[in-house]
Amino acid sequence: MIREVSVIKIGNSKGIRLSKTLLKRYNIQDTVDLILDKDQIIIKPLSQPRKGWDKAFKEMNANGDDQLLIPDIFEDENPEEWK
């Protein structure tokens, strides 16, 4: 799909505006990857799948929510076999 958008003045530079619908549809947050390829410019959402995990893990630890979901060693497992 091709969309025509206006290039607008932003201070001493110029830029384009993306609608709220496009930002939501393509999950564009604060930063994008800008790919310069021959005669086209490609804008891709910056993928940061683990962003914020460090903060979430610290909160979980502080709340005591960082417990194992399954046992570290199963009942029929003998840790001595691994030595």
C-alpha positions, 0 to 999 in steps of 0.5 A: 500500500502506498500513502501520500503524506506531506513533508512538514517543517519542524524547526530547522528540519523537515519531517513527516507525521504518522497518524495514531492509527499507523503508529498503533497498527505497526507498533511504533513507539519512541524509536524506529529503524530507518533503512536507506535502500537505493531509491527508497526509505523504509521505516520499521518499528524498533524491536526491543522484545526484552525492554523493561525486563530488568525492572520487572525482574527486580520488582518480582524479586522485591515482591517475592514473586520470582519463584520457580514454576516447576521444581528445579529437580524432579522427584525421580532425578538423581543429582549425583548422576550428573557429577 
